[in-house]
Amino acid sequence: MLQSKLFTKTKKEIPADETSKNAQLLIRAGFIHKEMAGVYSWLPLGLLVLNKIREIISQEMQNLNSTEIIMSSLQNKETWLQTKRWEDEKVNIWFKSKLHNDQEIGFGWSHEEPMVEMLKNFVNSYKDLPIIVHQFQNKFRNEVRAKAGVMRGREFLMKDMYSFFSSQEALDKFYNQTIDAYKNIFEKVGLGHITYVTSAAGGVFTDKFSHEFQTICEVGEDNIYIHKNKSPENKFQENKSIAINQEIFNNETLLQMNLQKEDFELKKSVEVGNIFNFGNQKCQEMNLNFTDIDGQKKSVYLGSYGIGLTRLVGVIAEVLSDEKGLVWPNSVAPFSLHLISLAKNLEDESYKKAQEIYQKLTDHKLEILWDNRLDKSVGEKLNEADLIGIPLRVIISEKSLAAGGVEIKERKSSSKDGEIISIDQLLHMHLERC
């Protein structure tokens, strides 16, 4: 992408009505646009990051043999009445409306009930199971507080997966496989070293216990207790990453785990994923049944698994940024390389060399953002590059050419200056990725 063709612009000023660090940075860098409290539009750079995260999650869902679908965001009141989760007393985050005929409808905050209702048309026998499906879809939740930027929005993009099995044993096995898949996801997006699997109560989703994936974050709304005997190399390492949500951190829980309260330390965190093992309770409530091999009628066993993609972007922006701006991990960055030309006119040798580099790399499908603007100062270009946060910055100028090539520097590097390498070295380095 040519930066001169990017319609969005960076901003120096912090938005007056935005208190969250992640939204401030994402707005200033041109990744999102704020529509109202808790509601954001995703601009070209932000959408590129979202799509990278979606690709990572899609691969893990494929590994679980899940099939992608998409369901309606408009939901039937009658479906939710079956489990008593339509009333605000039970679920207080509904957005609701009415059709012209006064029929009440809801805007999807989750899809367990509609998914179960739909599968009544497809499940009759044990031979029809298992069924595992997922979707990427905007969810709507009427949050009381919407001050955490894209970490807690009233509209957000979510991956939700649902599994249907014929036995509790089969569901439990898949549930544990999903925990491993989620660990892989958070590792790949750059948050694995500060993300923990925690036990928690089910809340509005289920009366059973569930598991949450909590990322350490100073402005997080949750509190978790982390076992002090943890591995700094891999926080997900079994028996060295025990973490318990504050709501169930009590003597009974500690006794069951054979641990002491003083073994833990309290940390602020933000929930980045959750999974629920409903057993056959919800399918019993909604009469989703199948005929088993012995001819008996039985209820289906349901699991539900969610990750908020837009929330993940917000958490990455919140915890991995620095005083200069965003710092994207390679795996989710909008571009792998930010090529910056310091030329003042099209005839400069440095401009022609930058054009040559850009063409060769893009011809090989590498993701390059070229700052080809001629009307910006050196300071403006470098400050904007720091704010946007692409992992690798390459500066080409008359000075760098005289020194032997281009100046290359990693965004997360604390050094002031980069390293001079030849253009051939740069091309070789990046074409090896093809």
N, C-alpha and C positions, 0 to 999 in steps of 0.2 A: 504494500500500500504506500502511495505517495502521501506524505504528511500534508502537502499543499492541497490535496484533494479531500482531506478529512474535514467534514463540515463542522465538527465539534471543535471547541477551543478550550485550552486550559485557563484556569482562573487563579489569580493571586489571592483574592479575598476569600475568607472563610464564610460560607453562607450563614447569614444572621440567624435564620430559623432552624439551624441544624446543629444539635449538640453532640452527636455521636462522631467519634473520630473516623470510623469507616466510611460513613456517608459524606463527611466533609472531604476526605481525600478522593473518594470516587467521583464526587461532583466536580471538584476542582480539576481533576485529571481528565474529565470528559468521558467517564464510563457510564454514568447514570444521570438522569434528570428527575428531580423531585416534582411530583404532581401535587401531592398533599401529604400530610403526616402519615407515614407508614405505607405510602404508595409511590413507587418509582418506575420510570421507564428506562429501558436498557438501550444504551447507545452503541454504535459499532464496536468500540473497544471493549465495553462491558459484555456485549453479546459473544464476542470471540472467547472471552474467559469462560462464560457460561457454557459454551459449546465444548470447550476443552474438558470441563468437569463432567459434562454429560457423556462425552466419549469414554472417559475413565469408568464412570458408573455403568454405562451400557455394556462394556466389556465384562465387568464382574457379573452383571445380570445374565449375560449369555453363558458365562461359566457355570451359573446355577441352573441353566436350562430354562430360564424364564422367557416368555414370549411377550413382546411389547404390544400394547393396545392403547387406545385412548377413549375415555368415557366422557359423558356429558358433565359439564360443570353445574348444570341446572338439575336439582334433585327433587324427587317426589316425597312429599310430606308423609304419605302413607307408608312408604318403605321404612322411614325412620321411627314411625310410631310403633312398629313391631318390637323394637328394643328399648322403647321409652327414651330415645335420645333426641327427639325432636324438640321437646319442651326446654325453654331457657333455664329452668331450674336444674336440669340435668347437664345441659351443654350451653354455656353462656357466651359462645363466640360465633353464633350463627349470624350470617347476613340472610335476611328473608325478604321476599317480595310477593306480589300477587299477579296473576294473569288477568286479562280483561274480564274473564268469567268469575273472578274472585277466588280462583283456586290458588292456595298457598304453595309456594315453592321455596327451596333453599338454594344457596350458592355453596358449592362443595367445599367443605373444610377438611373432609376425609371421605374415603370411599368404601369402607368395609361393608356397610349395609347394602348399597347399590350393587356391589360386586357379588355378594351372596345372593341377592335377589335375581341378578342376571343369570347366575349359574344354575338356578332352578330349571332353566330351559335346556341345560346341557348335561347335568349329572343325574344318572339313574342307577347305574351299576358301579360296583367296585372297579370294573374295567375302564370306567371313565376317569379314574383318578390315578396319579395325582395331576393337578392342574396348577401351574405356576405362571402368573402374569404380572406385568408391571407397566407403568405409564409415567410419562413426564407431563405434568399438567399444572397450571396455575391453581392455587388454592386460595380461599378467601376466609379470613378469620377476623372477627370484630374484636381485636385486642383492646383492652382497656388502656394500656400504655403502648405508645408507638414512638419511643424516643431512642431506640437502639439502631437506627438506620436500617440497612438491609438485613441485619441480624434478627430482626423481628418485625416483619411487615404485615400489613393487613391484606396484601395480595403478594403471593410469592410462588416461585417455581419449585415444585417438589417432585421427587421420584418416590412413588409408592408402589410396593410390590405386595402381592397376596398369594399365599400358598394354601392349597386344599388337599388334604390327605385323608386316607381311610383309617388311620390309627394314630394314637398319641405318640407311639414310638417313632413312626415315620416322620411325624411333624417335628418331634424333638430333634431328630437327627438333622433335618433340613435347617431347623432354627439355629443349630450350632454351626452349620456350614455358612449360614448367612452372617453370623458374627465374624467369622474369618474373612468373608468377602468384604464386609464393612471395614475391617482392620486394613485390608489391602487398599481400599479406596482412600482412607484418611492418610495412609502412608504415601500414596501416590500423589495426592494433592498438596503434600508438604506439611501436614499437621500431625503425622503419626507420633512424633516425639513428644507431643504435649496433649495427646488425646487418650482418654481412658474409657474402658467399658465399665459402666456402673450399674448396680442393681437399684431399682426404684419402684415405687408404687405405680399402678397403671393409670391413675388419674381418670380423665373422662373417657379413655379408651377401653379400659378393662379393670375389673376388680382384682385381677391377678397381678402378680409382680411382673415387671417388664425390665428390659435392659435399655439403658441410654448410653450414648457415646458423647462424652463430655470433654471439651477442649479447655485447657487452662487459659483464662482470660480475665484480666483485672477488672473489666467492666461487665463481666458476666452476671446474669441474674440468678444463677444457681450456686449452691455451695456443695462441694463434695469433700469427703475425707479420703486422703490418699495414704496408703501404707508407706511408712518411711523406708522400708527395705525394697527400694525400687531400682531398676536398672536404668542409668542415664542413657545407655546406648539404644535400648529398645523398651519403651514404656509398655509395649503390649506383651512383653515376655511373660509367659504364664508364671504365676506365683510371685511375680515381682511387680505387678501392676494392679494390685487390689485397690479398688476405689468404691466407696459407698456413698450414695446420695444422702444428703443431710436428713431427708424426710424419713428414712428408715435406719438411720444411724442410732441404734439404741442397744441396751444391754442384751436384749433377746437376739438381735442380729449378730452381735459380737460373740455371744456364747455359742451360737450355731457354727460360727467360723473359727472358733477356738482362738480368738484374738483379743487383745486388750485395747482399751480406748487410747491409752498413751502411745500405742504403736502408730497412730495416724496423725496427720496434719491437715488442717482445714485450708481449702483453696477455693477461690472464686472461679467459676467456669461457665461456659455456654454450651447448651445442648446442640450437637450437630447431626444427630441421628437417633432414632429409637426403633425398637422392635418389640412386638407383642405376641405372646403365645396365648391365644384365646381358648385353646383346647376345643371342645365341641359345644361350648356354652352358647355362642352366638348363633351357630347353625341350628341348635336346638330351638332357640327363641324364634328363628325365622323359618323353621321347617325345611332346611336344606338337608335332605337325606339321600341315602343310597342303599341298594340291596347288596349285601355282602355275599361272599362265595357260598356261605351256608344257607342263603335265602332269607336271612334276617335283615330287617330294616334298621339302619343305624344312621347317626348324625355324622356329618363331615367335620373334620378338624381343621381349624383356620389359624393361620399366622399372618401378621401384618408387619410391614417393614418400610420405614420412611427415612428419607434424607432430603433436607432442604437445600437445593442448589444455590439459590440466591443467598441463603444464610451462610453457606460455605464461603462464598465470595466475600461477604462482609467480615467473617471471622479471619480469613486470610489477610484482608486489608487491615483489620484491627490489630492483629498480633504479630504480623511479620513486617509491618512498615517501620520506617524510621523517621527522624526529624526532617528529612528531605522529601519524603513521599512514599509511594507504594514500592514494595519489593516483591515481585511475583516469582514463585518457584518456576523452574523451567517447564514443568509439566502442564501448567495452566496459564502461562503468560500469553497475552494476545499475539505477540510476535517473539521469535527467538532472538532476534538481533535488531538493534536500533542503529541504523546507519545515519550518521550526521555529517552533512557536508557544510563546511564553513566558507564556501565560495560566495563571492558577492555578485558574480555574473556568470552567464552560461558558457562563456568562453574560457573561464579559468580551468587550468589543468586539473585541479582537484575536483571540480564539478564533473568533468569528463570521466575521470577515474572512478568517482562515486557511481556514476551512471553505469559504467562498465561492470563494477562489482554487483550492483543491484540487479542488472540484467542477468548476469551469470547465475546468481544465487536463486533468483525467482524462476529462471528457466528450469531449475531442478526442484521446484515446488517448495523451496524453503520459505519460511514466513519472515519477511523483512519489512520493517517500517523505515522508509527513507525520508529523513527530514531534508527535503530538497528546496526549502524556502530560501529565498534570496534577501528577504526584507527583515530578517530577524538577526539580532546581535548574537555573538558567541554566548554571552551570559544567559540570554533568554533561552537559547536552544538547549544549553546544558541543564539549566534549572528545570525546564519542561521535561527533559529526558529523565531526570531524577524523580520528578513527580509522577510520571507515567509508569516508571518502574520496570521496564523491560530488562531481562536478566543480563544481557550483554550489550555494551555500547561500543561502537566503532566510529571514531572521528577521523575524517580525512580532510586534510588542509594542505596548503602550500608548505607549512612548517613540518607536518608529518611526512610528506613526500620527500622533503629535503633530508629528513632523519632516517629515511629508508622504507617508508610505507604508510601504515595507518596506526593510530593509537587505539588499543583495545583495552577495555576495562569492564570488570564485572560490576553490576549494580550494587551488590552487597559488600563490595570491597570498601574498606575504610581509608585506603590510600587516596591521596589527592590526585595523583597522576596515574595514567595507565602505562601499558607496555607497548613499545613500538615493534611491530612485526611487519614482514613484507606482505604485499598484496597476494602473492602466491601462497604464502603460509595461511593467510586468512581464508582464501578460496579452498585450499586443501582441507583445512580444519573443518569447514562447514559442509563441503561436498562429501566428506566421509559419512555424513549422516544419511545420505541418499541410499 
